[in-house]
Amino acid sequence: MDLTGDPTGFSSPLGQLVVLAALLTSLVLLLRWWWQNRGKG
């Protein structure tokens, strides 16, 4: 699988890091929202 012509930048370590950080951030926000809603009920 050749990723040298990848326009999204996923082939570079920096691109993977950005994607990983975005996933972790969304996961943390989702957990916090769920935890707050759980506490109210």
C-alpha positions as CSV (number, residue, x, y, z in Angstrom):
1,M,0.0,0.0,0.0
2,D,1.7,3.1,-1.2
3,L,0.9,6.3,0.7
4,T,3.4,8.7,-0.9
5,G,0.7,10.4,-2.9
6,D,-1.7,10.7,0.1
7,P,-3.4,14.1,-0.1
8,T,-4.8,13.9,3.5
9,G,-1.3,13.7,5.1
10,F,-2.1,10.5,7.0
11,S,1.2,9.0,5.7
12,S,3.2,11.5,7.8
13,P,3.8,11.0,11.5
14,L,2.5,14.5,12.2
15,G,-0.8,13.8,10.4
16,Q,-1.3,10.6,12.4
17,L,-0.5,12.5,15.6
18,V,-3.1,15.2,14.8
19,V,-5.7,12.5,14.0
20,L,-4.9,10.7,17.2
21,A,-5.1,13.9,19.3
22,A,-8.5,14.7,17.7
23,L,-9.9,11.3,18.5
24,L,-8.6,11.4,22.1
25,T,-10.1,14.9,22.6
26,S,-13.5,13.9,21.2
27,L,-13.5,10.8,23.4
28,V,-12.7,12.8,26.6
29,L,-15.4,15.3,25.8
30,L,-17.9,12.5,25.2
31,L,-17.0,10.9,28.5
32,R,-17.3,14.1,30.4
33,W,-20.7,14.9,28.9
34,W,-21.9,11.4,29.6
35,W,-20.6,11.5,33.2
36,Q,-22.4,14.9,33.9
37,N,-25.7,13.6,32.4
38,R,-25.3,10.4,34.5
39,G,-24.8,12.4,37.7
40,K,-28.0,14.4,37.2
41,G,-30.2,11.3,36.8
